[in-house]
């Protein structure tokens, strides 16, 4: 039971942090550090390492931590999908697809090899470690992701799409690792894993998310344009679509992470197609200006917002902007909570199990190599390939998979090793990438626009 004094301290600490971030966000963007680093320090401060306001242990709190990380990742995946406005026929989609499939496979394979031959892990645990650490993070990578739906930067598009997809494409390998450890049925010679955990679950997740995002988008626009109904409560629309896609995919034994990303992307594509149809006679640059005009009007008085929401031309962009704006704000709050929790867990890590040479190898060799293999022959510049190889940020997605695996009943000794390796990697990643993102992205933005797009 939390006493009044402890609750008051928590309120003061969290409230002060939020006020500081609100006042200093623009200033922080110019410094060589990230907001996540500050949140992590707050988590460390409230742990037994200093104030002792919370003493969570990964093993005993795995269920709670799993669902917390799950919610934050879902919010971020939906936001990532909403920002991906290019159609699937656009050649830039090959970049995130290669990274989420080819680079994912290479990362898991190399990590598993290192886990067996260098760290001395059993094969199943090594594969599981690779799957836990392979996904790049959609939550902590906001500074290198698409800024909005009109952003066409090839680097940002690749990293946003990769983070949105590989939180789902990692799941089959988590199940494979658990299967090799005897905690999940994979069938003779892995047939069940291939047909159910890989093919079916991936297809079902993408199909359900796409169908729901498309269907809900068309229904909302039909009601608003033709009947002046279903206006307002766009926050309910965002949360409802996330929950519906996730729950529907899980009930169909599909991957909910892929479903939520696909739902966000499908909703954006509905907006893009409907806006293009409504402004078909205009030039391309004029059509791009429509969402900007809607965004400017979105903060007007309620009656003006209502007129825009039902306007045949502006209704699609208004819907997408309202949903994205709400979801981005909620995602930021989720990031604060999740990273503070990561900081709170560090006191309980058995640091003697940490292998810093493995952490360095993963971030400085395995990630760049896997990205280079995935992007081989692609239409990316050398600087873009280097940046993509570097910004393989590990974070909340890895925490989710770690807690999910613990919840499946893995051996406690193996679990403590995975906890130490995962949390140490996440902390180093947040530190290295957080201090380098501002200067590196500033250098990248100085390159000619033609090279970046």
DALINUR-V530245 format. One record per residue. N is the residue number from 1. SS is DSSP state (H for helix, E for strand, - for the rest). Layout:
# DALINUR-V530245
n->N ss->SS
n->N ss->SS
This chain:
# DALINUR-V530245
n->1 ss->-
n->2 ss->-
n->3 ss->-
n->4 ss->H
n->5 ss->H
n->6 ss->H
n->7 ss->H
n->8 ss->H
n->9 ss->H
n->10 ss->H
n->11 ss->H
n->12 ss->H
n->13 ss->H
n->14 ss->H
n->15 ss->H
n->16 ss->H
n->17 ss->H
n->18 ss->H
n->19 ss->H
n->20 ss->H
n->21 ss->H
n->22 ss->H
n->23 ss->H
n->24 ss->H
n->25 ss->H
n->26 ss->H
n->27 ss->H
n->28 ss->H
n->29 ss->-
n->30 ss->-
n->31 ss->-
n->32 ss->-
n->33 ss->-
n->34 ss->-
n->35 ss->H
n->36 ss->H
n->37 ss->H
n->38 ss->H
n->39 ss->H
n->40 ss->H
n->41 ss->H
n->42 ss->H
n->43 ss->H
n->44 ss->H
n->45 ss->H
n->46 ss->H
n->47 ss->-
n->48 ss->-
n->49 ss->-
n->50 ss->-
n->51 ss->-
n->52 ss->-
n->53 ss->-
n->54 ss->-
n->55 ss->-
n->56 ss->-
n->57 ss->-
n->58 ss->-
n->59 ss->-
n->60 ss->-
n->61 ss->-
n->62 ss->H
n->63 ss->H
n->64 ss->H
n->65 ss->H
n->66 ss->H
n->67 ss->H
n->68 ss->H
n->69 ss->H
n->70 ss->H
n->71 ss->H
n->72 ss->H
n->73 ss->H
n->74 ss->H
n->75 ss->H
n->76 ss->H
n->77 ss->H
n->78 ss->H
n->79 ss->H
n->80 ss->H
n->81 ss->H
n->82 ss->H
n->83 ss->H
n->84 ss->-
n->85 ss->-
n->86 ss->-
n->87 ss->-
n->88 ss->-
n->89 ss->-
n->90 ss->-
n->91 ss->-
n->92 ss->-
n->93 ss->H
n->94 ss->H
n->95 ss->H
n->96 ss->H
n->97 ss->H
n->98 ss->H
n->99 ss->H
n->100 ss->H
n->101 ss->H
n->102 ss->H
n->103 ss->H
n->104 ss->H
n->105 ss->H
n->106 ss->H
n->107 ss->H
n->108 ss->H
n->109 ss->H
n->110 ss->H
n->111 ss->H
n->112 ss->H
n->113 ss->H
n->114 ss->H
n->115 ss->H
n->116 ss->H
n->117 ss->H
n->118 ss->-
n->119 ss->-
n->120 ss->-
n->121 ss->-
n->122 ss->-
n->123 ss->H
n->124 ss->H
n->125 ss->H
n->126 ss->H
n->127 ss->H
n->128 ss->H
n->129 ss->H
n->130 ss->H
n->131 ss->H
n->132 ss->H
n->133 ss->H
n->134 ss->H
n->135 ss->-
n->136 ss->-
n->137 ss->-
n->138 ss->-
n->139 ss->-
n->140 ss->-
n->141 ss->-
n->142 ss->H
n->143 ss->H
n->144 ss->H
n->145 ss->-
n->146 ss->-
n->147 ss->-
n->148 ss->-
n->149 ss->-
n->150 ss->-
n->151 ss->-
n->152 ss->-
n->153 ss->-
n->154 ss->H
n->155 ss->H
n->156 ss->H
n->157 ss->H
n->158 ss->H
n->159 ss->H
n->160 ss->H
n->161 ss->H
n->162 ss->H
n->163 ss->H
n->164 ss->H
n->165 ss->H
n->166 ss->H
n->167 ss->H
n->168 ss->H
n->169 ss->H
n->170 ss->-
n->171 ss->H
n->172 ss->H
n->173 ss->H
n->174 ss->H
n->175 ss->H
n->176 ss->H
n->177 ss->H
n->178 ss->H
n->179 ss->H
n->180 ss->H
n->181 ss->-
n->182 ss->-
n->183 ss->-
n->184 ss->-
n->185 ss->-
n->186 ss->-
n->187 ss->-
n->188 ss->H
n->189 ss->H
n->190 ss->H
n->191 ss->H
n->192 ss->H
n->193 ss->H
n->194 ss->H
n->195 ss->H
n->196 ss->H
n->197 ss->H
n->198 ss->H
n->199 ss->H
n->200 ss->H
n->201 ss->H
n->202 ss->H
n->203 ss->H
n->204 ss->H
n->205 ss->H
n->206 ss->H
n->207 ss->H
n->208 ss->H
n->209 ss->H
n->210 ss->H
n->211 ss->H
n->212 ss->H
n->213 ss->H
n->214 ss->H
n->215 ss->H
n->216 ss->H
n->217 ss->H
n->218 ss->H
n->219 ss->H
n->220 ss->H
n->221 ss->H
n->222 ss->H
n->223 ss->H
n->224 ss->H
n->225 ss->H
n->226 ss->H
n->227 ss->H
n->228 ss->-
n->229 ss->-
n->230 ss->-
n->231 ss->-
n->232 ss->-
n->233 ss->-
n->234 ss->H
n->235 ss->H
n->236 ss->H
n->237 ss->H
n->238 ss->H
n->239 ss->H
n->240 ss->H
n->241 ss->H
n->242 ss->H
n->243 ss->H
n->244 ss->H
n->245 ss->H
n->246 ss->H
n->247 ss->H
n->248 ss->H
n->249 ss->H
n->250 ss->H
n->251 ss->H
n->252 ss->-
n->253 ss->-
n->254 ss->-
n->255 ss->-
n->256 ss->H
n->257 ss->H
n->258 ss->H
n->259 ss->H
n->260 ss->H
n->261 ss->H
n->262 ss->H
n->263 ss->H
n->264 ss->H
n->265 ss->H
n->266 ss->H
n->267 ss->H
n->268 ss->H
n->269 ss->H
n->270 ss->H
n->271 ss->H
n->272 ss->H
n->273 ss->H
n->274 ss->H
n->275 ss->H
n->276 ss->H
n->277 ss->H
n->278 ss->H
n->279 ss->-
n->280 ss->-
n->281 ss->-
n->282 ss->-
n->283 ss->-
n->284 ss->H
n->285 ss->H
n->286 ss->H
n->287 ss->H
n->288 ss->H
n->289 ss->H
n->290 ss->H
n->291 ss->H
n->292 ss->H
n->293 ss->H
n->294 ss->H
n->295 ss->H
n->296 ss->H
n->297 ss->H
n->298 ss->-
n->299 ss->-
n->300 ss->-
n->301 ss->-
n->302 ss->H
n->303 ss->H
n->304 ss->H
n->305 ss->H
n->306 ss->H
n->307 ss->H
n->308 ss->H
n->309 ss->H
n->310 ss->H
n->311 ss->-
n->312 ss->-
n->313 ss->-
n->314 ss->-
n->315 ss->H
n->316 ss->H
n->317 ss->H
n->318 ss->H
n->319 ss->H
n->320 ss->H
n->321 ss->H
n->322 ss->H
n->323 ss->H
n->324 ss->H
n->325 ss->H
n->326 ss->H
n->327 ss->H
n->328 ss->H
n->329 ss->H
n->330 ss->H
n->331 ss->H
n->332 ss->H
n->333 ss->H
n->334 ss->H
n->335 ss->H
n->336 ss->H
n->337 ss->H
n->338 ss->H
n->339 ss->H
n->340 ss->H
n->341 ss->H
n->342 ss->H
n->343 ss->H
n->344 ss->H
n->345 ss->H
n->346 ss->H
n->347 ss->H
n->348 ss->H
n->349 ss->-
n->350 ss->-
n->351 ss->H
n->352 ss->H
n->353 ss->H
n->354 ss->-
n->355 ss->-
n->356 ss->H
n->357 ss->H
n->358 ss->H
n->359 ss->H
n->360 ss->H
n->361 ss->H
n->362 ss->H
n->363 ss->H
n->364 ss->H
n->365 ss->H
n->366 ss->H
n->367 ss->H
n->368 ss->H
n->369 ss->H
n->370 ss->H
n->371 ss->H
n->372 ss->H
n->373 ss->H
n->374 ss->H
n->375 ss->-
n->376 ss->-
n->377 ss->-
n->378 ss->-
n->379 ss->-
n->380 ss->-
n->381 ss->-
n->382 ss->H
n->383 ss->H
n->384 ss->H
n->385 ss->H
n->386 ss->H
n->387 ss->H
n->388 ss->H
n->389 ss->H
n->390 ss->H
n->391 ss->-
n->392 ss->-
n->393 ss->-
n->394 ss->-
n->395 ss->-
n->396 ss->H
n->397 ss->H
n->398 ss->H
n->399 ss->H
n->400 ss->H
n->401 ss->H
n->402 ss->H
n->403 ss->H
n->404 ss->H
n->405 ss->H
n->406 ss->H
n->407 ss->H
n->408 ss->-
n->409 ss->-
n->410 ss->-
n->411 ss->-
n->412 ss->H
n->413 ss->H
n->414 ss->H
n->415 ss->H
n->416 ss->H
n->417 ss->H
n->418 ss->H
n->419 ss->H
n->420 ss->H
n->421 ss->H
n->422 ss->H
n->423 ss->H
n->424 ss->H
n->425 ss->H
n->426 ss->H
n->427 ss->H
n->428 ss->H
n->429 ss->H
n->430 ss->H
n->431 ss->H
n->432 ss->H
n->433 ss->H
n->434 ss->H
n->435 ss->H
n->436 ss->H
n->437 ss->H
n->438 ss->H
n->439 ss->H
n->440 ss->H
n->441 ss->H
n->442 ss->H
n->443 ss->H
n->444 ss->H
n->445 ss->H
n->446 ss->-
n->447 ss->-
n->448 ss->-
n->449 ss->H
n->450 ss->H
n->451 ss->H
n->452 ss->H
n->453 ss->-
